[in-house]
Amino acid sequence: MEVTRSAPTGRRDSVGTLPQDCVRFRGLHPGLFSTAPSRSGRVRGWDRVKSSAQFTYTACMLETRLATAADAPLITAHRRAMFAAMGSTPASILDAMSRNFQPWVARMIAEGKYMGWITEDTGRPVASAGLLVLDWPPHPLDLGSEHRGYLLNVYVEPEFRKRGLAHALVDRCLAEAHRRGLRVVALHSSDAARSIYEALGFRTTNEMFYVEQVEG
């Protein structure tokens, strides 16, 4: 059962309960989760379900929408925040990257080469991710395709982390890749996010890259 947006039901049984339509299950029967609190006041089954790798939680009133070219400033801000959180890039470099990235991503969205999704909490953007379609030669991993996908700009605002939002956004990117017939999707992961991608089936490869040094 997938719930993208759930309107308020007006039902609050007691403190600590969650309406069942506010929970997104992956491979779990809703009966595992009871909205009735235990004697401790906690929702029965919550600890059991929350600890499962198959479970992601999406709070009520969170809505995920497709990005448009008008979202280029937001996507750019999230991209900058993502690299800033890694802590290894000077602010001046991130500023220069952002100035170049914003018009680029607006153009890629307009051309249909970049598909982005933005999750909002009552209108406030709190998470986003994107899928870029790359020209790519036929490869042993995908014999007939001339394209592959690249997953990028996966970012969740700090106070909304640990709720499964990144997992859900990556799911959307992979579903779009499947719809477009892209059998291979690559990414570059931070150490903190590696477990998320591994749980979704990504694996480490032998990729290397060369960066030309710029003097001055």
Stockholm file with secondary structure:
# STOCKHOLM 1.0

chainA/1-216         MEVTRSAPTGRRDSVGTLPQDCVRFRGLHPGLFSTAPSRSGRVRGWDRVKSSAQFTYTACMLETRLATAADAPLITAHRRAMFAAMGSTPASILDAMSRNFQPWVARMIAEGKYMGWITEDTGRPVASAGLLVLDWPPHPLDLGSEHRGYLLNVYVEPEFRKRGLAHALVDRCLAEAHRRGLRVVALHSSDAARSIYEALGFRTTNEMFYVEQVEG
#=GR chainA/1-216 SS CCCSCCCCCSCCCSTTCCCGGGEEESSCCGGGCCSSBCTTSSBTTHHHHHTCTTEEECCTTEEEEECCGGGHHHHHHHHHHHHHHHTCSCHHHHHHHHHHHHHHHHHHHHTTSEEEEEEEETTEEEEEEEEEEEECCCBTTBSSCSEEEEEEEEEECGGGCSSSHHHHHHHHHHHHHHHTTCCCEECCCCTTTHHHHHHTTCCCCCCCCCCCCCCC
#=GC SS_cons         CCCSCCCCCSCCCSTTCCCGGGEEESSCCGGGCCSSBCTTSSBTTHHHHHTCTTEEECCTTEEEEECCGGGHHHHHHHHHHHHHHHTCSCHHHHHHHHHHHHHHHHHHHHTTSEEEEEEEETTEEEEEEEEEEEECCCBTTBSSCSEEEEEEEEEECGGGCSSSHHHHHHHHHHHHHHHTTCCCEECCCCTTTHHHHHHTTCCCCCCCCCCCCCCC
//
